[in-house]
Amino acid sequence: MGIIYIGDRATGKTHLATELANPSNNRYVNVMRPDYDTLKVELYGGGDKPKPTPFQGDLREMAVQVRLPSGAKTVAVDWIDTSGEIWRPSYQEGNQQEWKDFLNKVRSSEGILLILPPYRDIVKPDYADDFMTRQQWCNRFDRWAQFFSYDCPNAKHILICLNKADLLKSVDLQREGLKLAYEPGGTQMNWQQRHMYVLNQYFRPIQSQLQLINRQVSGSSVRCFMTSIHNRSLLELPWIYLGSFLAQ
């Protein structure tokens, strides 16, 4: 059992994974394989923008090492990069074997890392038109909540990351990074305190759905994070959490 890394289209999964693998910036997290250069070629093909995701999706295996006070731990990750169509009922009905294969992979995983975009109401005005409204965002998360509740029975840790935190209005990214940063032996927040802070600040519209997931997925623990490629502390936090609880 390992970790599944998923999300909708255009949420920034590719940029997050690539920046996580950047060896010049790592603090506590290091992507052992594929290495940074290999990942850039696979994902960008020499260009500045990620290559289009194939309709049938891609499966990439990653090994992420986390440096903890108890020693280095390795997290095995299955990055399932799908086209947006896979989440549509029409695709699932018309491609039952592919959907079954996808679910089998998800159902055997102990941890799930879901990357979400922000919604229009909390984004800086210059970028707002690129994102869903608050109601659309909540409606989309309803489907994620159903997915977790019915299709992820073995997921002990469900991490939900609000990505592109650098685009949020009235947010000082550096200050949030310092507030939430992981510092072994320091006086920073513990994992529950970090979760409650991010939940109350950025996930209020879907609190009831998060509570539902906790009730319906037996033994699971939902944790909320905010991430950005422009702040290494925030970028690493979900992986440090996974390393603390699920690493080998």
N, C-alpha and C positions, 0 to 999 in steps of 0.2 A: 504494500500500500504506500502511496506517495501523495503528492500535492498536485491538484489540478489548477491551472492558471487560465481563466476564461474571462470573457466580457463581450459586450456588443461591439459592432464595428465603430471605428473612429473614436475609441475611448482612450487611445494612447498606450495600449499594451506593448506594441513594438518599441516605441520610444523608451518606455520604462525598462523593458528587459535589456535593451541595448545599453542604456546609461548605467544600469546596475552592473553590467559586465565591464564597464570602463575601468581598467586597472589603475588609472591615475587618480581616481577619486574615492576608491573604496576606503572605508573605515573599519567596519566590523563584518562586512559581507563581501564575498568574492565569488564570482561565477567561475567555476573550475572548467566546465565544458558545456557548450562550446565556448571557445575563447572569444575575446572581443572582436578580433579581425574576422574570424570565421562567421560570427553572428552578423556582423555588418554586411558581409558579402551575401549571406543567405537571405537577409531581410531587406536589404536595400539594393543589392546587385550593382553597386558602384554609383548609384544615384543619391540624391539628397532626400528622396521621399521613399517610404516603405513600398515594396512591390505589392500589387493587388493580391488579396487572398484568393486562392483557388476556390471554386464553388464547393468542391467536396471538402475543403479545409486542409489544414496542415497539422501534423503532430510532431512536436519537437521535444526531445528529452534534454533536460538541463540538470546539472549538479551544482548546487549552490552551497558554499561553505560559509558557516557563521562562526565567528570567533566569540566565544563566551568565557566567563571566568572559569568554568569547568573544563575548558578546552575547545578545540575546533570540532564543530558538528557539521554533518553534511545532510542537506535536504534534497531528496529526489523529486524532480518536478516534471510533470507532463503538461506542456503548453499546448492546449488544443485551440488552435486559431481557426475559427470557422467563418464562413461567409454569413451575412446576416440572415440569409434565407433558412438556415438550419433551425432557427427558433420559431419559424412559422408552421402552424398546424398543417398547411398544405404541403410543405416540404416533408414533414415527418410522415404524413400519410402516403406520400408518393415515393418515399425513399426509406422504407421501413427497416431494411437491413442496416443501412448506414446509420440511421437513428438508434437502432438497437446496439450497434457496436459502440457508438458514442456513449450511450447510457451505461453499458457494461464497464467502460473505463471510469466513468464518474462514480458509479456505485461502489467501486472497490477502493475509493480514495478516502483517506483519513482527513485530509484538509482540502479546502477549496478557497482559492484566492480570486475574488470577483472584482474586476475593475469597472467602475462607473464614471460617466462624465458628470460634471455639475449640471444644474438646471439654470435656465435663463435668468430667473429672478435674482440669483446670487452672483452672477458673472458681471464683470466690468462692461459698461455699455458698448464699447467698441467691438466686443466679441459676442454679445448677447444673441444676435440672430443666428449664430452657429449652433445653438443648443435648444433642447426641448423646453417647453414651458414647465412650470412646477407640476401642473396636473398631468401632463403627458409623462413626465418623469416618474411620478407616483404610480400611474397606470402601468408603466413598463416594469416597475419594480414589483408590482403585484404578480406578474408572471414569473419573475425570479423567485419570489417567495413560494409560489406553488412548486416551482422546480426543485427548490431546496427541500421543501416539506415532503414531496412524494418520490423524488428520484435520487436523493442523496442520503440513504439510511445509515451509512458508515462514517459520515463526515463528523468528526469530533470537533473540528475547528473550522468555522466559516468566517473568513476575513473579507470584509467589504470595504473597498478603497475608493474614496471620492478623489478622482485624479484631476490633474490640471489645476491644482490649488493655487498656482501662481496667477490664474485668471480670475480669482474671486475678488470681488470688490470689498473694500474696507478690511482687507486681510494683509497683515505684515508677515510675509512668508518667513523671513529670518526669525522674527520673534516667535512664531508658532513652532518653527524648527527647534529653537532653543528650549521652548517650554516642554515640548514632547520628546526631546532627544533621549536616546539611550546612553547612559553613562554608568558602567559597572561600579558599584560602590558609592555612587553619588547620592544626591538627595532628590533626584528627579521623581516624577510620578511613577507609580507601579502600573502594571498592565490594565488593571480595572479602572484606575483613575484616568489613564489616557483614553480608554474606551468611552467612559462617561463624558469626558470633556468633548471629544470629537462628536459623539452622539448628540449631545445637547446643543453644540454649536452649529452642526452642519447636516444632521440627519433627522431633525425634528419631524419633517413631513411623513417619514416612513417608520416612525417608532412603533406603531401598532403592528406593522408587518414584521418587524424584527422580533418583537415579542412572540408573535405567532410562530416564527421559525424556531425559536428557542423551545417553545412548548411542544411542537410537533416532531422535531428531529431529536429523538431520544439521545440524551447524553451529549448533545452538541453545545458548543459555546460560540456565540456570534460576537465578533469584535469589529469595531469600526475604526478606520484609519483615513487620513488624508495624505495624498502623495503628489509629488511633482518631480520632474526631472531636474528642476532648478534648485532643489534642496536635498542634499545627500542624507541628512538625518531622517527626514520624512520618507525618503525613498527606501531606506534600509529597514525602517521599523517593522513592517509586516513580516519581512524575512527573518529578522531577529526573533520575533515572536514565534514563528514557525520553528526556527532552530531550537528555541527554548523548550518546546513541547513535543515536537515530532521528529527531530533529527535523529540520525543513527550514530 
